[in-house]
Amino acid sequence: WLKCQAASWINRAVSARLCSAHLAAGLGRMRSAGAGADVPAPRGPGFLGFTSTYSRLDVEPRAAGRIRRLAVISAGLLAVALAAVVARHYVALGSGPAVLSPGSTGALQQQSEQKEGVQAASSQHLRSSGGSDQTAAVPAPAPAPQGPWHLLTDAAGAVSGAFGQAAVSLHLISTTSTTTSTSTRTQTMTSTTSTTTSSSSSTTSVTVTTTTSSTTTKLTTLFCFCVVRKEGYEVGLVTQQYWKKVSIFECEDSQVYSNGGVVQIGDLTTVEIKTNTSSMGNLSKAGTTTSSWLNTVIFMEAWELVLADGRWWQHEWTVKVDPDAVFFPWRLKVKLYPFYRAGDFNGPALFVGNCDRSWHGGPPKLKLFGSLEVFSRNALGMYKANGQQCKDNLDWEGWGEDFFMQNCMEMLQVGKVNGVSFLGDARCYYAPCSDPSKVAYHDFKDVGSYFACWGQSKAAEGTMVMK
């Protein structure tokens, strides 16, 4: 009976201690999380019937005092158990083998079940604290009737169980204390991290953007043509111009017309102008303005062929060039740049006058010399629409073709561009081939002199014309 009562008493004390330890550990975690250091811990049944208050700061001192009291009580129980064993042994000597009564068997079974519950609780607490499962709950078998010497072994087992329960309580108290200490360290580390996070850095970046703009000057385009006679030097001269891609063959578009029959110019076949042969002018006759070829009819037909071709309408300017004129189309486009915007179909109607000499004592007048004739798109458009009026109303029979075109443009009120600086012509103003400011030089009737002038002018061009 004493053995059973001692085991029951110890189990109840340890169970109460387990509850108190769990409460203390929970409050410690709450305080570590910032719930407040002044929150009072709940009161509950203490060890061996005493009532105590647990807090985060005094768990270990109070637990140590209770362990000492547990040791004293366990020693007393051990003495009582030994006395009971000795007494029963002497009784057994007089009355025969001792047999456990049904009540004693029930008490031992109750003790085994209570011990199993304590071990299960301890195992669960160890897992929650992060440790390994050190205690396994093993149900105890029902005790069998034993001899008198086995009673001493049972008593020793009871005492050993009491000390085991005390060790479990001590382990739980130590574990709870360790958990509280870990919470305190975690709180300190959090504070340090907060201090480090409060530092900041500032970065300033400067972006430099460079914008480069360029302007492209677009020049106007040219449709160029010339008229050659089948007989004479002009076919051979123009053929060399074709092979070397100079004069009219440097223009965006070009055409060669011929009088007296179709001729071959390199790979090109000329377009024939079908009309009577022209004659030389005689200044002694009334109304004659030139001693050169009276070729107005031929060029009237040539202009009709140009208008019928239609390519002139695709370009801002149309240029008629004599076969013996050394011509630089690119220079002409540069000089015409201020007068007509590239791509403008509604540009002004203009023609270029290239000589302003005084003739026969008359006042100076801007005239058109036939070695270089330049007409804008809308100027030719007006001639196409109203050119017949010029043929019907002008006394042109004794004129050269250039004089006819000048008077027709004036009759149709086409504007003039002063192009005196464009042309170097001995019949008006002579200019050497070394003067790169000129667009054309007239006249060079053989291949050698023609290309000698062309090469000299090209060499003198340098950077002046490029600028």
Buried (B, 14 or more C-beta within 10 A) or exposed (E): EBBBEBBBBBBBBBBBBBEBBBBBBBBBBBBBEEEEEEEEBEEEBBBBEEEBBBBBEEBEEBBEEBBEEBEEBBEEBBEBBBEBBEEBBEEBEEEEEBEBEEEBBEBBBBBBEBBBEBBEBBBBBBEEBEEEEEBEBEEEEEBEEBEBEEBBEBBBEBBEBBBBBBEBBBBBBEBBBBBBEBBEEEEEEEEEEEEEEEEEEEEEEEEEEEEEEEEEEEBBBBBBBBBBBBEEBBBBBBBBBBEEEBBBBBBBBBBBBBBBEEBEBEEBEBBBBEBEEBEEBEEEEEEBBBEBBBBBBBBBBBBEBBBEBEBBBEBBBBBBBBBBBBBBBBBBBBBBBEBBEBEEEEBBBBBBBBBBBEEEEEEEEBBBBBBBBBBBBBBBBBBBEEBEEBEEEBEBEBBBBBBBBBBBBBBBEBEBBEBBBBBBBEBBBEBEBEBBBBBBBBBBBEBEBBBBBBEBBBEBBEEEBEE
